Amino acid sequence: MARSRDPQRALPLKPKPFLLLLVLEDAGPLHGYAIKKEMAERSGGAVTMDPGGLYRLIGRLERDGLVRRVPQPDDETDERRQYLAITEWGRRVLAAEANRIAGLARMPTVQQLARRGG
Amino acid sequence: MTEARDPGVVRLYRRALRVLPQDFREAHGTGMEAMLRDEWLERRGPARAVLLVRALLDLVWTASIARLGGGMDDGDGRWTMGWADLGMDVRVSLRSLTKAPLFTATAVLSLGMGVGGVATVYGVADRLLLRPIQGVRDPGALVEVGQMALPYPVIQDLAADMGSMEGLAGHRARAVALDPGSGVDARPVEASIVTGNYFELLGIAPERGRLLKPEDDMPGAPAVAVLSHALWTEMGAPLDIADLEVRVNGAPFSVVGVAPAGFGGLRLWSHPAFWMTVESWPLVSLGRTPDVHSRNWGWIAAVGRLRPGVTTATATAEARSVARRIDAEYPDNAGDLDHVALTPVRARAAGSIEGVLEPLLLALAAVVALALLAAAANVANLLLARATRRTREFAVRSALGASRLRLGRLVAVETGLLVLCGAAVGTALSVATLRGLQAVHLPEGISFESASLSPDGRLLTVGAAVLLVVLAVAGLTPAILAARMGSLGLASDRSGGSGPRGLRLRATFAAIQMAVSVVLLAGTALFGRSLVRALAVDLGFDPSRLAVVQVDRALFHDDQAAASQAFTQLVEAMRDAPGVEAASWSTVPPLSQGEDRESFEITGRTWPGQPPSVEVDAVGPDFFRASGIPLVAGDAAALRRLEGGLVGVVSEAMARQYWPGENPVGAHVRVMGMDVPVVAVAHDSRLHGYSSEPRPLLYGVLPAPPPGGVSLVLRGPDAKAALGSIRDLTRSVDRRLVVVEATTGPDLVGLLLAPQRVGGIVFLLFGVLAVALSLIGVYGVVAFGVGARLREFGVRLTLGAAPGRVVRDVLARSLVPVLAGIVTGAGASLALTRAAAAFLFGVSAADPLPAVAAAGVVLAMALLATWIPARRAGQVDPAEVLALD
């Protein structure tokens, strides 16, 4: 995977990949169930991932080089838990996406609409 | 924590993970399992049940997606196809299809034939019978009042008295000479004479300016015209039409507007160049001024708009009761309105032709629907047989890790490729046939050309729908079978298609194909026979050296003397042209199929009942030499001593009918108020209509043509070359003479025979294909049946059965569906003959010969196709087949 390419070309990220990358960026390496809990919490319960769905998503993000597997921490008691971390490329794409969303949020119309609520 | 101490639910989930494809399971299986366990341990009570159900459903979904050829999430849980793998499936399919060229060709041709046939017939039927008028408001509410022309006042009476109609308008087509000015040559065009409310009633919006209004149709109103979009475009599409003027038969008309592009009147075959009002018609009439308000002259067709909720039946009943009242009030009304019927207006063929076309198209539609069914059956049959033969291949692929869904997808891709190729072949076939049909001229001078039969969106939609049906029938069954076969494993050689049910299904498919073959072959025979008969008919003249030029003289307007003189000059100039031996004229265009009947009386004789009527043609003195119709009795020299008088020549058929056993020369007939001495008898000819029996005909020989259309008739060794310069020559004689059409004799005869020829070719094409395909189908069924019963034959031969007996047994069994199909087909072709009779020449509708001949041919070929594989049954080596296990 060419890491030197422009992260803009990977945009926009869909909500679930964005959320997952955000969780890994904030909390550091996590295992499957921990990721699920974090994602649910940060989305106010809107995003609940089942194992198959989560690992299909992880598989795709791995393939695109946005996340990678990392060794378990020393205190881990279950060797089956797979830990994932965001990659440097993943971080750049996440930053680019955050920037894009922030840009959108600064638009006066978006702010008006947001104030009106939904 | 270790796996041994996991809750039972987690152990269950671990086992269930096996439904995942191996690569996915290896990458993520442990992670998924750990995730479930973590969550399970955190939850209590009913939440655990929910968790388990969700996890299992999620697992099934994940497995389906992952198995469908490496399908992938789009990251948000939605599923997308694995395009890379699909590309590989396409390549694999292409390779295996090119390895079996006979199979591929048969399947593609079957599909092409079915799809092409349906598309063609639908294309014709759509244009002629189904499609509503374009560009009109609510076309469903428009009705035609009867099939005949009505007197104008009757339309006004009906409009005033009928409560079920919103309104009633009249329209009539009329050939006129149009001079659009601005350098475009004057030429004959079709004008549509309409009542002032015509456009309002139809609900049409103008492209430019305005359309005709009731005020334009008042006596004394200025003469105005609405141009067709085509004419306006031809005139350079001027944006400002305020000062535009056209001359119609010499009379000036101001242009007030342009009709929208899609609108061309209510008749499919007519294409008016412009519209004018009823009141302005007398301005452009030549000779006698028409009395448009006469009650005893029916000349205008009526179209009405039903009020919402009114049915045609109600409106018809009302029209009849109003008509009875009108008839009682005005007994001299022309036409019989008591039985008038209101029919929905559709863009369909006008006049008697639709009575012929409708049943023919229905019969054709039935045939192609059957052909499509047979084609789909054939393809399903072939795919079934192929899938069965490939059991081993699929078992190997399955063993190498291909999932069932993957195998099914491979077969589906293969079928899809076949269907695509079939669609391409079918489209080409359909386009070619429709193009060919444009050249066909139907009786009454109607041609498909004006129906513009080019394929369009509607046709493509129907084609796509047909393809979907074929895909469903032909593609899904084998695909499902293939998926099932993958699981049967290497050991099994038997599967779906060879069971008794599969065989019965395939035998039914084969019977359908046989029936369709017989119908199509019978059609071929029918049209072929008709063509042979038509070619064998004695035309009564030699067309090879004949040329006919239709000349319009409308531009002379009222100056009939000048028109006559100019035309006579033209005839003389043509006579002197190189390559021309004789030149004359005729008012009825030769070979035009036109019918111009007049009633007549034979002087000194009374006729019981109505006076007889006969076709009448006014011709020039040299006509018989120019046309090549020989005189069989009488005085040819008398024709040239006319000196202003009128003499008659009767055809042999007329002489036989009205002067049986006598010589009509010397008799006098009264026709159109004139006394005509009969001076000669002409040989019967088909110059005035290509009928199987010669029709009675009276020629009125005149020194100069009467007003109206007239045709130059030329004869010479190089009449065709003379046509090359005819337009220039005509213009040099007088610019007001306009050449409408110039045709050679052979071309005219060719046009007349076109229905037979094209019908024969279409049926032959589909017929040969259908027979070839059905033979392959029958061969396949029998070969397959024999293959499946090899062990049985081996046992019977071992027990002492004679090989001949085994073969006969197979033959007898196989011929049951064949015979059933052939008998059905023969019956269906008899029905078809009846429907097509009007298009055929000299072939009786009840003639069983084509059906019987077609059945015989198909039977003979089917016997051969059955016998080859059946022979194998008697040659089985018992030791070999019994050792197969």
Interface residues (C-beta under 8 A of the other chain):
Chain A: L13 K14 P15 K16 P17 H31 G32 Y33 A34 K36 D50 P51 G52 G53 L54 Y55 R56 L57 I58 G59 R60 L61 T77 D78 R80 R81 Q82
Chain B: M1 E3 F24 A27 H28 T30 G31 M32 E33 A34 M35 L36 R37 D38 E39 R54 A55 L57 D58 L59 W61 T62 A63 I65 A66 M72 D73 D74 G75 D76 G77
